[in-house]
Amino acid sequence: MARIVVLGAGIGGVPMAYEMKETVGKQHEVVVISDSPTFHFVPSNPWVPPKWRKPEDLKIELAPVMAKKGITFIQKAATKVDPLNNKVDLADGSSVEYDYLVIATGPRLAFDEVPGLGPHGGHTSSVCHVDHAALAAEDWDRFMADPGPIVIGAVQGASCFGPAYEYMMIIETELRKRKIRDKVPMTFVTSEPYIGHLGLGGVGDTKGLLESALRDKTIKWITNAKVDKIEAGMMYVTEVDDDGNEKKKHELPFKHSMMLPAFTGVDAVRNSGAEGLTNPRGFVIVDEHQRNPTYKNIYSVGVCVALPPVEKTPVPVGTPKTGYMIESMVTATAHNIRDELAGLQPSDKPSLSALCLADLGDTGVAFLAVPQIPPRNTTWSNHGKWVHLAKIAFEKYFMRKIRKGISEPFYERMMLKFMGVVRLK
């Protein structure tokens, strides 16, 4: 019996554990290590500050579900991945040995890279974690008592831009509902070279769709933006031209701000001391089969995977790892570990396709990219109120899958296949 350890229990880790167990059955042990007792549905975090969701609405207790699936769940923080000894060290001094390790930790939020950034000792909010979203809700309450300018966006090095657009438009919708939009100047600040780039070079007409949405709501924007520092109520931004040269300095006052940070790998992985495991930012290096080239019994899925930028930009931006893209990594990894257990070589490759729903308050933008990283076989984008409704439906559907311990129901597979979207190449 082999022990397959999944490190992390988020959007990548939990489906990874479910699909791995479905694939290997009772013949092999599947273990999940997480520092949290709950799964968090991160895509709905932007709904928390305006009270469209409560934090507890987005959490699922993992231990009961894992037990029903025959998966061992260890709720402890990992302090170090030790590939040389095939073990993961835990905060209580114990360790978990493995035959195969799947790193699915998600990212470390690098608030420290911009002075004054973030909710812990900084001056901006975040929706990257449900607990941060809860703190943002408290800041939103203070803002509502004394409204003023709002600045929202993503700093240099960020790779996840969708939630910034969503949060901006959700907040704008809430302000209109409360009849105080006229009191709140709004500015979108992003390291993207243009609105709708999304770290992907744009998908279909995301540039036109998102520019139109911001313009329609009288929201100003600054692209090619480098955030120099943030003080209480003031953000200092340098805008550069297409060659990266300074174009203009901005001082942006705010009463409420949410800025997405850049990511790195988590400390337990990036500080492992194992040469060849990660890149300089601490993201896990993988081959086309999601396997680390140096430590061949280590795989990785999700945001913690190293992917190069799609293109060179005046201000650094990363490549996002979106939901369906992560699910394709999960399926490829489960199949490849199964094959290795049978004495075969890994052969499955993830499709790395993207199917995304971005809620914009009372409307939304949807896009499909096959694969996510250009050049692409399929590129499509659209907008409308249906996207807002579809995002709500998807939240309920995905949370149900997590509660039931299901990775990919057959009807989901068939529907997406009909659309030309599959998990494996």
C-alpha positions in Angstrom: 0.0 0.0 0.0 1.4 3.4 -1.0 0.8 6.5 0.9 -0.2 9.5 -1.2 -0.1 12.8 0.7 -1.9 15.9 -0.5 -0.5 19.1 1.1 -3.2 21.7 1.2 -7.0 21.7 1.2 -8.2 24.4 -1.0 -9.6 24.7 -4.6 -6.8 22.3 -5.7 -6.1 20.1 -2.7 -9.6 18.9 -1.8 -10.6 17.9 -5.4 -7.2 16.3 -5.7 -7.8 14.2 -2.6 -11.3 13.1 -3.8 -10.1 12.2 -7.3 -7.0 10.5 -6.1 -9.1 8.3 -3.7 -11.6 7.6 -6.5 -8.8 6.6 -8.7 -6.8 4.3 -6.4 -9.6 3.0 -4.1 -8.8 1.1 -0.9 -5.6 -0.3 -2.3 -3.7 2.8 -1.3 -3.8 5.4 1.4 -4.7 9.1 0.7 -3.7 11.6 3.4 -4.6 15.4 3.4 -2.6 17.8 5.5 -4.1 21.3 6.1 -3.6 24.1 8.6 -7.3 24.8 8.5 -10.3 22.6 9.5 -12.4 24.0 6.7 -12.5 24.3 3.0 -13.0 27.9 1.8 -14.7 28.8 -1.5 -12.4 31.6 -2.4 -14.2 32.8 -5.6 -17.0 34.1 -3.5 -14.8 36.2 -1.1 -15.6 39.5 -2.9 -19.2 39.1 -1.8 -18.3 39.1 1.9 -17.5 42.8 2.6 -20.9 44.2 1.3 -22.6 41.4 3.3 -23.8 39.5 0.2 -22.3 36.5 1.9 -21.2 35.7 5.4 -17.8 34.1 5.9 -19.4 30.9 7.4 -21.4 30.6 4.1 -18.2 29.8 2.3 -16.7 27.3 4.7 -17.1 23.5 4.8 -15.8 21.3 7.7 -13.5 18.8 6.1 -13.0 16.1 8.7 -16.4 14.5 8.4 -16.4 14.5 4.5 -12.8 13.1 4.4 -13.7 10.3 6.9 -16.7 9.3 4.7 -14.4 9.1 1.7 -11.8 7.0 3.5 -9.2 9.8 3.4 -7.0 10.5 6.4 -7.3 14.2 7.4 -4.5 15.8 9.5 -5.3 19.3 10.6 -1.8 20.7 11.4 0.4 23.3 9.8 3.3 22.1 7.7 6.7 23.6 8.4 8.9 22.0 5.8 8.7 19.7 2.8 11.7 17.3 2.9 12.0 15.6 -0.5 15.3 14.0 0.4 13.7 12.0 3.2 10.2 11.7 1.6 8.4 13.5 4.5 6.5 16.6 5.5 7.5 18.1 8.9 4.6 19.6 11.0 4.4 22.4 13.5 4.0 20.1 16.5 7.3 18.4 15.8 5.9 15.3 14.1 6.2 14.4 10.4 4.3 12.5 7.8 6.1 10.2 5.4 4.9 9.7 1.9 5.5 7.6 -1.2 4.0 10.3 -3.4 3.4 13.9 -2.5 1.0 16.4 -4.2 1.7 20.0 -3.3 -1.5 22.0 -3.4 -0.8 24.6 -0.8 -2.0 27.7 -2.7 0.2 30.8 -2.4 1.8 32.9 0.2 0.4 36.4 0.0 3.4 38.7 -0.4 2.0 41.8 1.3 5.5 42.6 2.6 6.7 43.4 -0.9 4.9 46.8 -0.9 5.1 49.1 2.1 1.7 49.6 3.8 0.0 46.8 1.8 -2.5 44.4 3.3 -4.7 43.9 6.3 -2.1 43.0 8.8 -0.3 46.2 9.8 -1.0 47.8 6.4 -3.7 50.1 5.2 -5.6 48.1 2.5 -8.0 45.2 2.5 -7.8 41.8 0.8 -10.2 39.2 -0.5 -7.6 36.5 -1.1 -8.7 34.6 2.0 -12.1 34.3 3.7 -10.6 35.7 6.9 -9.2 38.7 5.1 -12.6 39.2 3.5 -14.2 39.2 7.0 -11.7 42.0 8.0 -12.6 43.8 4.7 -16.2 43.7 5.8 -15.3 45.5 9.0 -13.4 48.1 7.1 -16.4 48.5 4.8 -18.7 49.2 7.8 -16.3 52.0 8.8 -16.4 53.3 5.3 -20.1 53.3 5.2 -20.2 55.6 8.2 -17.9 58.1 6.5 -17.8 57.4 2.7 -15.2 58.9 0.3 -12.8 57.8 -2.5 -12.2 54.1 -3.2 -9.1 52.6 -4.8 -9.1 49.0 -5.9 -6.8 46.9 -8.0 -3.7 44.7 -8.1 0.0 45.6 -7.4 3.0 44.7 -9.4 3.8 41.0 -9.7 0.2 40.1 -9.1 -1.2 37.2 -11.1 -4.8 37.1 -10.0 -6.7 40.1 -11.4 -10.3 38.8 -11.7 -11.2 39.3 -8.1 -10.1 42.9 -8.3 -12.5 43.6 -11.1 -15.2 41.7 -9.4 -14.8 43.5 -6.1 -14.7 46.9 -7.8 -18.0 46.3 -9.6 -19.7 44.5 -6.7 -18.9 47.5 -4.4 -20.1 49.9 -7.1 -23.4 48.0 -7.3 -23.8 48.1 -3.6 -23.1 51.9 -3.5 -25.8 52.4 -6.1 -28.3 50.3 -4.1 -27.6 52.5 -1.1 -28.0 55.7 -3.2 -24.6 57.0 -2.3 -22.6 56.3 -5.4 -22.5 60.0 -6.2 -20.4 60.5 -3.0 -17.7 58.0 -3.9 -15.0 58.6 -6.6 -13.6 55.2 -7.7 -10.2 54.4 -9.3 -8.9 51.0 -10.5 -5.1 50.6 -10.2 -3.5 47.7 -11.9 -0.1 46.5 -13.1 -1.7 45.1 -16.3 -0.6 46.9 -19.5 -4.3 47.4 -20.4 -7.7 46.8 -18.8 -8.7 43.2 -19.4 -5.2 41.8 -19.9 -5.8 39.5 -16.8 -2.3 38.2 -16.9 -3.3 36.3 -20.0 -2.8 38.7 -22.8 -6.5 39.2 -22.9 -9.1 36.6 -23.8 -11.4 37.4 -26.7 -12.6 41.0 -26.1 -12.1 41.1 -22.4 -10.3 44.5 -23.0 -13.3 46.0 -24.6 -15.8 44.4 -22.3 -14.1 45.5 -19.1 -13.1 48.9 -20.3 -16.8 49.5 -21.3 -17.9 48.3 -17.9 -15.6 50.7 -16.0 -16.4 53.5 -18.3 -20.2 52.9 -18.0 -19.8 53.2 -14.2 -17.6 56.3 -14.4 -14.7 54.4 -12.8 -11.2 55.9 -13.6 -8.3 53.5 -14.2 -4.5 53.5 -14.2 -2.7 50.7 -16.0 1.0 49.9 -16.1 0.9 51.0 -12.4 3.6 50.3 -9.8 2.4 50.9 -6.2 5.4 52.5 -4.4 3.9 52.7 -0.9 0.6 53.0 0.9 0.0 55.2 3.9 -3.2 55.7 5.9 -5.7 57.1 3.4 -3.1 57.7 0.6 -1.7 55.5 -2.1 1.5 56.5 -4.1 1.6 55.1 -7.6 4.1 55.4 -10.4 2.6 54.9 -13.9 5.1 53.8 -16.6 5.0 53.9 -20.4 5.2 50.9 -22.7 9.0 50.9 -22.4 8.8 50.8 -18.6 9.9 54.5 -18.2 8.2 56.7 -15.6 5.3 58.5 -17.1 3.4 60.0 -14.2 3.3 60.0 -10.4 -0.1 59.7 -8.7 -1.2 60.3 -5.2 -4.5 58.7 -4.6 -6.5 59.5 -1.5 -8.9 56.8 -0.3 -11.3 55.9 2.5 -11.5 52.2 1.4 -9.0 50.2 -0.6 -8.6 46.6 -1.6 -5.4 45.7 -3.5 -4.4 42.2 -4.5 -0.8 41.3 -3.7 1.8 39.3 -5.6 2.1 35.7 -4.6 5.1 33.5 -3.7 5.3 29.8 -2.7 4.5 29.1 1.0 7.3 29.0 3.5 7.1 25.2 4.0 7.9 24.7 0.4 10.0 27.6 -0.7 12.3 27.2 2.4 12.7 23.4 2.0 16.3 23.8 0.9 15.8 21.1 -1.8 17.4 22.3 -5.0 15.2 21.8 -8.0 11.9 21.8 -6.1 11.0 25.4 -6.6 11.8 28.5 -8.7 13.2 31.6 -7.0 9.7 32.8 -6.1 9.0 29.5 -4.3 6.6 28.0 -6.8 6.9 24.3 -7.5 8.6 23.4 -10.8 6.6 20.7 -12.8 6.9 19.1 -16.2 4.1 18.6 -18.7 2.7 15.8 -16.5 2.6 18.0 -13.3 5.6 16.0 -11.9 8.7 17.7 -10.5 11.7 16.9 -12.7 14.1 16.5 -9.8 12.0 14.7 -7.2 9.9 12.4 -9.4 7.5 11.3 -6.6 6.4 14.9 -6.1 3.6 16.4 -8.1 1.9 19.8 -7.7 -1.4 21.4 -8.7 -3.0 24.8 -8.3 -1.7 28.3 -7.7 1.6 27.0 -6.2 2.7 25.7 -9.6 5.4 27.6 -11.4 4.2 29.0 -14.7 6.1 31.7 -16.7 4.4 35.0 -17.6 2.5 34.9 -20.8 4.4 37.9 -22.2 6.8 40.6 -21.1 5.0 43.6 -19.7 6.3 47.1 -18.6 5.3 46.2 -15.0 5.6 42.6 -14.0 2.4 40.5 -14.0 2.1 36.8 -13.3 0.0 34.1 -15.0 -3.2 33.2 -13.2 -4.2 29.6 -12.4 -7.9 29.6 -12.8 -10.4 27.0 -11.5 -10.9 24.7 -14.5 -7.2 24.9 -15.3 -6.5 23.6 -11.7 -9.1 20.9 -12.1 -7.3 19.7 -15.3 -4.0 19.6 -13.3 -5.8 17.5 -10.7 -7.1 14.9 -13.1 -3.7 14.6 -14.9 -2.0 14.1 -11.6 -4.4 11.5 -10.3 -4.1 9.5 -13.5 -0.3 9.8 -13.6 0.2 8.6 -10.0 -2.2 5.7 -10.7 0.0 4.8 -13.7 3.2 5.0 -11.7 1.7 2.7 -9.0 1.0 0.2 -11.8 4.6 0.4 -13.0 3.9 2.7 -16.0 5.3 6.0 -16.9 3.1 9.2 -16.6 1.4 10.0 -19.8 -1.5 12.3 -19.1 -1.2 16.0 -19.7 -3.6 18.7 -18.4 -5.5 20.7 -21.0 -4.8 23.9 -18.9 -8.0 25.4 -20.3 -9.9 28.3 -18.6 -13.6 28.7 -18.2 -14.3 31.7 -16.0 -17.2 33.6 -14.7 -16.5 37.1 -13.4 -19.3 38.7 -11.4 -19.7 42.4 -11.9 -22.4 43.1 -9.3 -25.6 42.9 -11.3 -24.0 41.7 -14.6 -20.8 39.8 -15.4 -18.2 38.7 -17.9 -17.5 35.1 -19.0 -14.6 33.8 -21.0 -13.4 30.5 -22.4 -9.8 29.9 -23.4 -8.6 26.6 -24.7 -5.8 26.4 -23.6 -5.6 29.2 -21.1 -2.1 30.2 -22.2 -1.9 31.4 -25.9 -1.7 30.5 -28.7 -5.2 29.1 -28.3 -7.5 26.7 -30.2 -10.7 28.4 -28.8 -11.2 32.0 -27.5 -14.6 33.3 -26.5 -15.9 36.0 -24.2 -19.3 37.4 -23.5 -21.2 39.5 -20.9 -24.6 39.9 -19.4 -26.8 39.5 -16.3 -26.8 35.7 -17.0 -23.1 35.6 -15.9 -24.0 37.0 -12.5 -26.7 34.4 -12.1 -24.4 31.6 -13.4 -21.7 32.5 -10.8 -24.2 32.2 -8.0 -25.3 28.8 -9.4 -21.7 27.7 -9.8 -20.9 28.6 -6.2 -23.8 26.4 -4.9 -22.8 23.5 -7.3 -19.1 23.5 -6.4 -19.9 23.7 -2.6 -22.2 20.7 -3.1 -19.5 18.8 -4.8 -17.1 19.4 -1.9 -19.8 18.4 0.7 -20.5 15.2 -1.2 -16.9 14.3 -1.8 -17.2 14.3 -5.6 -14.6 15.5 -8.0 -16.3 15.5 -11.4 -19.8 14.1 -11.9 -20.4 12.4 -15.3 -23.0 15.0 -16.3 -20.5 17.8 -15.7 -17.9 16.0 -17.8 -20.4 15.4 -20.7 -21.7 19.0 -20.7 -18.2 20.5 -20.8 -17.1 18.0 -23.5 -20.1 19.1 -25.6 -18.6 22.7 -25.3 -15.2 21.4 -26.3 -13.7 21.7 -22.8 -11.9 18.6 -21.5 -9.5 18.2 -18.6 -6.8 16.2 -20.4 -5.0 16.7 -23.7 
